[in-house]
Amino acid sequence: MSSARAEGDRLKGGRPNGGRLKGGRLKGGRPLRAIAAVVVATLVAAAMVGCHPRPAEPPGGSAALEPAPAHADRFVTRAQLDTLLALGAEVAGDAGRAGLGSTVDVVVVPHHLVAGHLVAGALAYLALEPPATVIIVGPDHFRAGPRVGTSLGVWRTAGGVVEPESDLVAALLLEGLAEEAWRAQEGEHSVGALVPFVRSLLPGARVVPITVRGDLSYEEAVALGKWLREWADGRGKGDTGVRPGRVVLVASVDFSHYLDRREAEKRDVRTIAALESGDWAALFGMGSEYLDSPASLAVAFAFAGSVEKPRFAVVAHTNSATLLGRLDLAETTSHYLLLIPSP
């Protein structure tokens, strides 16, 4: 995908519509009227930039694990963030009405910030039992980094500074499961766009940024998700350095791209059907007209322990044409908010 097209796609957005629970149904996600213009106006404003001192060296003092420079915030301003946080309250309520309670430690959210109210709602829901660590897994849109990347850099956001969970990042690097990818992640909105919401809604939580390229296989994605679960549960080999506290995983995935609204909805139906049936071969064969990161979904469901028989609640399903009130848009993007319960 070209950088110009990806940037334009990132700035599409709108308001939520309905949702449902797979294996039991939830209806909800009422429209938020008269907000699309406000959201779009704020999200095309200039993003904040900045710098911050480097974090301390990770445990063990390995020369190969030097701290990365801080990430500059180029994705959302304070005003934009405040708008989206306010809009997320209703979404959080819809998530609560799914009836899954604190069994949820995995969510799937979009990374289009004009659909950022879905991110805000999901994290507000997770905040009912605040996590200590937030793993964010999203696509490397531009193949700018390794097949699996992470970073020891801190994040300067519109809401404040977010530190990395250096123990887990260091473990990923030392195990050879990921490579340092600060430079690639500096410009990657699948992770960077979500970190400000973590700072505002889950203050004190540390982040583990993970980007995956499109050529990561299903088997590799599942292995990564299961390893992350073992680390979170403190069952990894040797001294994992696990800090006490809850670990949650946020999969940053956008769905149908570059199609008109009707075609996008048809693709969304096929994508969700494949996910419901656990047809990962079909999902990994789908291009961006269906979704932008099957691997991120596989990591998420493996982390939740339900990759073979996926179970999830659809809290919201949106499309940029509907959200903007421009049903004639030739190129749209679809967004889902999914809750994935633990077994």
FIPATOR-69075 format. One record per residue (C-alpha): y, x, z; residue in one letter; residue number from 1. Coordinates in Angstrom, 2 decimals. Each point is the difference from the previous one (the first is absolute). Layout:
<sites>
@y Y; x X; z Z; aa a; i NUM
...
</sites>
This chain:
<sites>
@y 0.00; x 0.00; z 0.00; aa m; i 1
@y 3.44; x 1.35; z -0.81; aa s; i 2
@y 2.36; x 0.79; z 2.89; aa s; i 3
@y 2.67; x -2.32; z -1.42; aa a; i 4
@y -2.43; x -2.88; z -0.26; aa r; i 5
@y -1.41; x 0.61; z 3.48; aa a; i 6
@y 3.48; x 0.06; z 1.49; aa e; i 7
@y 0.97; x -3.21; z -1.74; aa g; i 8
@y -3.23; x -1.61; z 1.13; aa d; i 9
@y 0.66; x 1.08; z 3.56; aa r; i 10
@y 3.25; x -1.93; z 0.06; aa l; i 11
@y -1.51; x -3.39; z -0.88; aa k; i 12
@y -0.50; x -2.44; z 2.86; aa g; i 13
@y 0.47; x -3.34; z 1.67; aa g; i 14
@y -1.38; x -2.48; z 2.53; aa r; i 15
@y -3.52; x -0.96; z 1.14; aa p; i 16
@y -2.24; x -2.89; z -0.86; aa n; i 17
@y -3.39; x -1.24; z 1.20; aa g; i 18
@y -2.99; x 1.67; z 1.61; aa g; i 19
@y -3.64; x -0.58; z 0.87; aa r; i 20
@y -2.80; x 1.39; z 2.10; aa l; i 21
@y -3.16; x 1.17; z -1.74; aa k; i 22
@y -2.99; x -1.35; z 1.89; aa g; i 23
@y 2.18; x -2.70; z 1.65; aa g; i 24
@y 3.36; x -0.91; z -1.57; aa r; i 25
@y 3.55; x 0.37; z 1.13; aa l; i 26
@y 2.76; x -1.93; z -1.72; aa k; i 27
@y 3.54; x 1.16; z 0.63; aa g; i 28
@y 2.61; x 2.44; z -1.23; aa g; i 29
@y 2.83; x -2.51; z -0.53; aa r; i 30
@y 2.71; x 0.96; z -2.53; aa p; i 31
@y 3.05; x 1.80; z 1.36; aa l; i 32
@y 2.78; x -1.64; z -2.01; aa r; i 33
@y 3.40; x 1.36; z -0.91; aa a; i 34
@y -0.87; x 3.62; z 0.80; aa i; i 35
@y -1.13; x 1.58; z -3.26; aa a; i 36
@y 3.51; x 0.83; z -1.17; aa a; i 37
@y 0.88; x 1.54; z 3.36; aa v; i 38
@y -3.16; x 2.09; z 0.07; aa v; i 39
@y 0.45; x 1.24; z -3.55; aa v; i 40
@y 3.65; x 0.84; z 0.59; aa a; i 41
@y -0.77; x 2.05; z 3.08; aa t; i 42
@y -2.95; x 1.78; z -1.56; aa l; i 43
@y 1.91; x 1.34; z -2.96; aa v; i 44
@y 2.55; x 1.62; z 2.33; aa a; i 45
@y -0.09; x 3.78; z 0.41; aa a; i 46
@y -2.73; x 1.29; z 2.33; aa a; i 47
@y 0.73; x 2.26; z 2.92; aa m; i 48
@y -0.91; x 3.68; z -0.14; aa v; i 49
@y -0.17; x 2.61; z 2.71; aa g; i 50
@y -1.90; x 2.81; z 1.62; aa c; i 51
@y -1.54; x 0.75; z 3.38; aa h; i 52
@y -1.36; x 3.09; z 1.74; aa p; i 53
@y -3.60; x 0.94; z -0.68; aa r; i 54
@y -2.66; x -1.23; z 2.40; aa p; i 55
@y -1.93; x 2.26; z 2.32; aa a; i 56
@y -2.95; x 1.91; z -1.41; aa e; i 57
@y -3.23; x -2.04; z 0.13; aa p; i 58
@y -2.67; x 0.72; z 2.65; aa p; i 59
@y -1.97; x 3.18; z -0.61; aa g; i 60
@y 2.90; x 1.92; z -1.50; aa g; i 61
@y -1.71; x 0.42; z -3.37; aa s; i 62
@y 2.20; x 1.82; z -2.50; aa a; i 63
@y -1.40; x -2.30; z -2.67; aa a; i 64
@y 1.44; x -3.04; z 1.79; aa l; i 65
@y 3.68; x 0.81; z 0.06; aa e; i 66
@y 2.35; x -2.95; z 0.62; aa p; i 67
@y 1.58; x -1.42; z -3.14; aa a; i 68
@y 3.73; x -0.67; z -0.39; aa p; i 69
@y 1.25; x -3.40; z 1.11; aa a; i 70
@y -0.06; x -2.86; z -2.46; aa h; i 71
@y 3.38; x -1.33; z -1.11; aa a; i 72
@y 0.27; x -3.79; z 0.11; aa d; i 73
@y 0.68; x -1.16; z -3.55; aa r; i 74
@y -1.62; x -3.41; z 0.08; aa f; i 75
@y 1.93; x -2.38; z 2.28; aa v; i 76
@y 3.37; x -0.15; z 1.75; aa t; i 77
@y 0.61; x -1.37; z 3.48; aa r; i 78
@y 1.50; x -3.20; z -1.43; aa a; i 79
@y -2.95; x -0.51; z -2.33; aa q; i 80
@y -2.45; x 0.62; z 2.82; aa l; i 81
@y 1.76; x -2.45; z 2.32; aa d; i 82
@y -0.13; x -2.71; z -2.69; aa t; i 83
@y -3.71; x 0.48; z -0.58; aa l; i 84
@y -0.81; x 0.17; z 3.72; aa l; i 85
@y 1.71; x -3.35; z 0.52; aa a; i 86
@y -1.94; x -1.56; z -2.87; aa l; i 87
@y -3.28; x 1.33; z 1.38; aa g; i 88
@y 0.00; x -2.19; z 3.10; aa a; i 89
@y -1.38; x -3.05; z -1.80; aa e; i 90
@y -2.64; x 2.11; z -1.72; aa v; i 91
@y -1.12; x 1.36; z 3.37; aa a; i 92
@y -0.42; x -3.56; z 1.18; aa g; i 93
@y -2.15; x -0.81; z -3.01; aa d; i 94
@y -2.15; x 3.05; z 0.78; aa a; i 95
@y -0.41; x -1.18; z 3.57; aa g; i 96
@y -1.14; x -3.41; z -1.19; aa r; i 97
@y -2.91; x 1.64; z -1.84; aa a; i 98
@y -1.73; x -0.05; z 3.38; aa g; i 99
@y -1.35; x 3.54; z -0.27; aa l; i 100
@y 1.81; x 1.29; z 3.09; aa g; i 101
@y -0.19; x 3.66; z 1.00; aa s; i 102
@y -3.22; x 0.51; z -1.98; aa t; i 103
@y 2.24; x 1.02; z -2.92; aa v; i 104
@y 0.77; x 3.68; z -0.28; aa d; i 105
@y 0.24; x 0.16; z -3.80; aa v; i 106
@y 2.59; x -1.68; z -2.23; aa v; i 107
@y 0.75; x 0.14; z -3.72; aa v; i 108
@y 3.70; x -0.19; z -0.89; aa v; i 109
@y 2.15; x 0.59; z -3.09; aa p; i 110
@y 2.31; x 2.97; z -0.45; aa h; i 111
@y 2.65; x -1.81; z -2.05; aa h; i 112
@y 2.79; x -0.14; z 2.52; aa l; i 113
@y 1.31; x -3.30; z -1.34; aa v; i 114
@y -3.29; x -1.33; z 1.32; aa a; i 115
@y 0.65; x 2.01; z 3.15; aa g; i 116
@y 0.05; x -3.17; z 2.12; aa h; i 117
@y -3.80; x 0.06; z -0.37; aa l; i 118
@y -0.11; x 3.54; z 1.37; aa v; i 119
@y 2.29; x -1.01; z 2.86; aa a; i 120
@y -2.13; x -3.04; z 0.80; aa g; i 121
@y -3.25; x 1.96; z -0.04; aa a; i 122
@y 1.29; x 2.73; z 2.31; aa l; i 123
@y 1.63; x -2.53; z 2.33; aa a; i 124
@y -3.43; x -1.62; z 0.26; aa y; i 125
@y -1.64; x 3.36; z 0.76; aa l; i 126
@y 2.68; x 0.61; z 2.63; aa a; i 127
@y -1.55; x -2.73; z 2.18; aa l; i 128
@y -2.36; x 2.79; z 1.06; aa e; i 129
@y 2.07; x 3.09; z -0.83; aa p; i 130
@y -1.94; x 2.86; z -1.59; aa p; i 131
@y 0.50; x 3.66; z 0.81; aa a; i 132
@y -0.85; x 1.11; z -3.53; aa t; i 133
@y 0.65; x -1.61; z -3.38; aa v; i 134
@y -1.94; x 1.32; z -2.99; aa i; i 135
@y 1.74; x -0.92; z -3.27; aa i; i 136
@y -2.17; x 0.27; z -3.12; aa v; i 137
@y 1.55; x -0.54; z -3.41; aa g; i 138
@y -0.17; x 1.15; z -3.60; aa p; i 139
@y 1.46; x 3.20; z -1.39; aa d; i 140
@y 1.72; x -1.87; z -2.83; aa h; i 141
@y 1.08; x 3.07; z -1.92; aa f; i 142
@y -3.05; x 2.24; z 0.62; aa r; i 143
@y 2.43; x 2.44; z 1.57; aa a; i 144
@y -2.34; x 1.17; z 2.74; aa g; i 145
@y -3.67; x 0.70; z 0.76; aa p; i 146
@y -2.70; x -2.64; z -0.30; aa r; i 147
@y 0.45; x -0.68; z 3.71; aa v; i 148
@y 3.25; x 1.13; z 1.58; aa g; i 149
@y 1.52; x -0.07; z 3.47; aa t; i 150
@y 2.92; x 1.72; z 1.71; aa s; i 151
@y 1.09; x 1.59; z 3.26; aa l; i 152
@y 3.64; x -0.77; z -0.78; aa g; i 153
@y 2.08; x -2.33; z 2.15; aa v; i 154
@y 1.76; x -3.01; z -1.51; aa w; i 155
@y 3.71; x -0.75; z 0.34; aa r; i 156
@y 0.40; x -3.73; z -0.61; aa t; i 157
@y 2.74; x -2.60; z 0.15; aa a; i 158
@y -1.38; x -1.02; z 3.39; aa g; i 159
@y -0.41; x 3.50; z 1.42; aa g; i 160
@y -2.42; x 2.91; z -0.02; aa v; i 161
@y -3.78; x -0.49; z -0.25; aa v; i 162
@y -2.34; x 2.84; z 0.97; aa e; i 163
@y -3.36; x 0.65; z -1.66; aa p; i 164
@y -3.22; x -0.36; z 1.95; aa e; i 165
@y -0.54; x 3.73; z -0.33; aa s; i 166
@y -3.48; x -0.01; z 1.57; aa d; i 167
@y -1.40; x -2.31; z -2.67; aa l; i 168
@y 1.94; x 1.62; z -2.85; aa v; i 169
@y -1.22; x 3.42; z 1.11; aa a; i 170
@y -3.58; x -1.28; z 0.23; aa a; i 171
@y 0.19; x -1.38; z -3.56; aa l; i 172
@y 1.30; x 3.33; z -1.26; aa l; i 173
@y -2.47; x 2.14; z 1.93; aa l; i 174
@y -2.95; x -2.16; z -1.10; aa e; i 175
@y 1.09; x 0.32; z -3.64; aa g; i 176
@y 0.35; x -3.77; z -0.31; aa l; i 177
@y 3.64; x 0.24; z -1.04; aa a; i 178
@y 2.57; x 2.56; z -1.07; aa e; i 179
@y 3.60; x 0.46; z 1.12; aa e; i 180
@y 2.06; x -2.13; z -2.38; aa a; i 181
@y 3.51; x -0.08; z 1.46; aa w; i 182
@y 1.67; x 0.65; z -3.34; aa r; i 183
@y -1.87; x -2.85; z -1.73; aa a; i 184
@y 0.45; x -2.41; z 2.89; aa q; i 185
@y 3.73; x 0.69; z 0.21; aa e; i 186
@y 0.49; x -2.18; z -3.09; aa g; i 187
@y -2.96; x -2.35; z 0.40; aa e; i 188
@y 1.08; x -3.52; z 0.97; aa h; i 189
@y -3.51; x -1.23; z 0.79; aa s; i 190
@y 0.28; x 1.87; z 3.31; aa v; i 191
@y 3.68; x 0.82; z 0.48; aa g; i 192
@y 1.18; x -3.58; z -0.49; aa a; i 193
@y -2.17; x -1.18; z 2.91; aa l; i 194
@y 0.86; x 2.63; z 2.62; aa v; i 195
@y 3.40; x -1.54; z 0.94; aa p; i 196
@y -1.79; x -3.22; z 0.95; aa f; i 197
@y -2.34; x 1.96; z 2.27; aa v; i 198
@y 2.98; x 1.56; z 1.77; aa r; i 199
@y 1.73; x -3.36; z 0.51; aa s; i 200
@y -2.97; x -2.19; z 0.91; aa l; i 201
@y -2.42; x 2.49; z 1.57; aa l; i 202
@y 2.32; x 2.44; z 1.80; aa p; i 203
@y -1.83; x 2.98; z 1.41; aa g; i 204
@y -2.87; x -0.25; z -2.48; aa a; i 205
@y -0.79; x 3.09; z -2.03; aa r; i 206
@y -0.93; x -0.16; z -3.66; aa v; i 207
@y -2.70; x 1.54; z -2.15; aa v; i 208
@y 1.11; x -0.17; z -3.65; aa p; i 209
@y -2.86; x 0.03; z -2.49; aa i; i 210
@y 0.47; x -0.20; z -3.75; aa t; i 211
@y -2.94; x -0.40; z -2.36; aa v; i 212
@y -0.04; x 0.58; z -3.72; aa r; i 213
@y -1.48; x -2.45; z -2.46; aa g; i 214
@y -2.95; x 2.27; z -0.74; aa d; i 215
@y -1.36; x -0.19; z 3.56; aa l; i 216
@y -3.46; x -1.58; z -0.20; aa s; i 217
@y -1.27; x -2.95; z 1.99; aa y; i 218
@y -2.45; x 2.25; z 1.84; aa e; i 219
@y 2.75; x 2.45; z 0.95; aa e; i 220
@y 2.31; x -2.79; z 1.15; aa a; i 221
@y -2.71; x -1.57; z 2.16; aa v; i 222
@y -0.92; x 3.36; z 1.53; aa a; i 223
@y 3.65; x 0.58; z 0.88; aa l; i 224
@y 0.35; x -3.45; z 1.58; aa g; i 225
@y -3.14; x 0.45; z 2.09; aa k; i 226
@y 1.11; x 3.46; z 1.13; aa w; i 227
@y 3.37; x -1.38; z 1.07; aa l; i 228
@y -1.78; x -2.73; z 1.99; aa r; i 229
@y -2.16; x 2.62; z 1.72; aa e; i 230
@y 3.10; x 1.96; z 0.90; aa w; i 231
@y 1.72; x -3.13; z 1.29; aa a; i 232
@y -3.02; x -0.83; z 2.14; aa d; i 233
@y -0.27; x 3.56; z 1.28; aa g; i 234
@y -3.41; x 0.49; z -1.53; aa r; i 235
@y 0.86; x 2.85; z -2.36; aa g; i 236
@y -1.78; x 3.33; z 0.20; aa k; i 237
@y 1.40; x 2.47; z 2.48; aa g; i 238
@y 3.34; x -0.30; z 1.76; aa d; i 239
@y 2.00; x -2.46; z -2.08; aa t; i 240
@y 3.01; x 0.10; z 2.29; aa g; i 241
@y 0.19; x -3.79; z -0.09; aa v; i 242
@y 2.93; x -1.32; z 1.97; aa r; i 243
@y -0.61; x -3.16; z 2.01; aa p; i 244
@y 1.21; x -3.19; z -1.60; aa g; i 245
@y -0.66; x -2.40; z -2.82; aa r; i 246
@y -0.24; x 1.24; z -3.59; aa v; i 247
@y 0.84; x -2.38; z -2.86; aa v; i 248
@y -0.14; x 0.47; z -3.74; aa l; i 249
@y 2.50; x -1.40; z -2.49; aa v; i 250
@y -1.11; x -0.04; z -3.64; aa a; i 251
@y 3.04; x 0.05; z -2.30; aa s; i 252
@y -1.06; x -1.75; z -3.20; aa v; i 253
@y 1.82; x -2.00; z -2.67; aa d; i 254
@y -1.99; x -2.30; z -2.24; aa f; i 255
@y 0.59; x -1.22; z -3.58; aa s; i 256
@y 2.63; x 2.03; z -1.90; aa h; i 257
@y 2.00; x -0.48; z -3.22; aa y; i 258
@y -1.24; x -3.48; z -0.94; aa l; i 259
@y 1.77; x -3.35; z -0.04; aa d; i 260
@y -0.50; x -2.27; z 2.99; aa r; i 261
@y -2.82; x -2.11; z -1.44; aa r; i 262
@y -2.00; x 2.99; z -1.19; aa e; i 263
@y 0.61; x 1.79; z 3.29; aa a; i 264
@y -1.38; x -2.96; z 1.94; aa e; i 265
@y -3.15; x 0.00; z -2.14; aa k; i 266
@y -0.55; x 3.69; z 0.72; aa r; i 267
@y 0.62; x -0.55; z 3.71; aa d; i 268
@y -2.72; x -2.65; z 0.10; aa v; i 269
@y -2.47; x 2.43; z -1.59; aa r; i 270
@y 0.99; x 2.82; z 2.35; aa t; i 271
@y -0.41; x -2.06; z 3.15; aa i; i 272
@y -3.31; x -1.40; z -1.28; aa a; i 273
@y -1.30; x 3.53; z -0.54; aa a; i 274
@y 1.16; x 0.99; z 3.46; aa l; i 275
@y -1.61; x -3.06; z 1.62; aa e; i 276
@y -3.33; x 0.83; z -1.62; aa s; i 277
@y 0.21; x 3.72; z 0.76; aa g; i 278
@y -0.12; x 0.85; z -3.69; aa d; i 279
@y 1.47; x 3.48; z 0.36; aa w; i 280
@y -1.21; x 1.08; z -3.43; aa a; i 281
@y 2.18; x -2.72; z -1.53; aa a; i 282
@y 2.95; x 0.86; z 2.26; aa l; i 283
@y -0.15; x 3.71; z -0.83; aa f; i 284
@y -0.15; x -0.90; z -3.69; aa g; i 285
@y 3.22; x -2.01; z 0.21; aa m; i 286
@y 3.28; x 1.45; z -1.23; aa g; i 287
@y 3.54; x -0.56; z 1.25; aa s; i 288
@y 0.07; x -3.45; z -1.60; aa e; i 289
@y -2.23; x -0.95; z 2.98; aa y; i 290
@y 0.92; x 2.41; z 2.81; aa l; i 291
@y 1.31; x 3.52; z 0.47; aa d; i 292
@y -2.48; x 1.47; z 2.51; aa s; i 293
@y -3.61; x -1.19; z 0.34; aa p; i 294
@y -0.66; x 3.21; z 1.95; aa a; i 295
@y 2.50; x -0.97; z 2.70; aa s; i 296
@y -1.78; x -3.33; z 0.41; aa l; i 297
@y -3.38; x 1.72; z 0.26; aa a; i 298
@y 1.33; x 2.34; z 2.70; aa v; i 299
@y 1.37; x -3.01; z 1.88; aa a; i 300
@y -3.17; x -2.09; z -0.09; aa f; i 301
@y -2.15; x 3.02; z 0.89; aa a; i 302
@y 2.28; x 0.66; z 2.98; aa f; i 303
@y -0.44; x -3.65; z 1.03; aa a; i 304
@y -3.77; x 0.27; z -0.37; aa g; i 305
@y -0.31; x -2.73; z -2.62; aa s; i 306
@y 0.02; x 1.79; z -3.33; aa v; i 307
@y -3.39; x -1.38; z -1.08; aa e; i 308
@y 0.87; x -3.61; z 0.93; aa k; i 309
@y 3.81; x -0.22; z 0.05; aa p; i 310
@y 1.56; x -2.64; z 2.23; aa r; i 311
@y 3.73; x -0.54; z 0.08; aa f; i 312
@y 2.77; x -2.54; z 0.43; aa a; i 313
@y 2.60; x -0.55; z -2.69; aa v; i 314
@y 3.24; x -0.60; z 1.92; aa v; i 315
@y 2.33; x 0.18; z -3.00; aa a; i 316
@y -0.21; x 0.30; z -3.78; aa h; i 317
@y 3.24; x 0.56; z -1.89; aa t; i 318
@y 1.22; x 0.89; z -3.46; aa n; i 319
@y 3.35; x 1.50; z -0.93; aa s; i 320
@y 0.83; x -2.73; z -2.56; aa a; i 321
@y -0.45; x -2.74; z 2.57; aa t; i 322
@y 1.75; x 2.02; z 2.69; aa l; i 323
@y 3.03; x 0.59; z -2.17; aa l; i 324
@y 0.06; x -3.55; z -1.35; aa g; i 325
@y -0.34; x 1.41; z -3.53; aa r; i 326
@y -3.20; x -1.52; z -1.31; aa l; i 327
@y 0.61; x 1.36; z -3.50; aa d; i 328
@y -0.23; x 3.67; z 1.00; aa l; i 329
@y -2.17; x 1.85; z -2.51; aa a; i 330
@y -1.14; x 2.66; z 2.48; aa e; i 331
@y -0.78; x -0.90; z 3.59; aa t; i 332
@y -1.83; x 1.41; z 2.99; aa t; i 333
@y -2.30; x -1.85; z 2.41; aa s; i 334
@y -0.20; x 0.62; z 3.74; aa h; i 335
@y -2.54; x -0.92; z 2.67; aa y; i 336
@y 0.00; x 0.17; z 3.77; aa l; i 337
@y -3.61; x 0.23; z 1.17; aa l; i 338
@y -1.38; x 0.24; z 3.53; aa l; i 339
@y -3.37; x 1.73; z 0.34; aa i; i 340
@y -1.79; x -0.75; z 3.30; aa p; i 341
@y -2.24; x 2.48; z 1.73; aa s; i 342
@y -3.68; x -0.91; z 0.36; aa p; i 343
</sites>
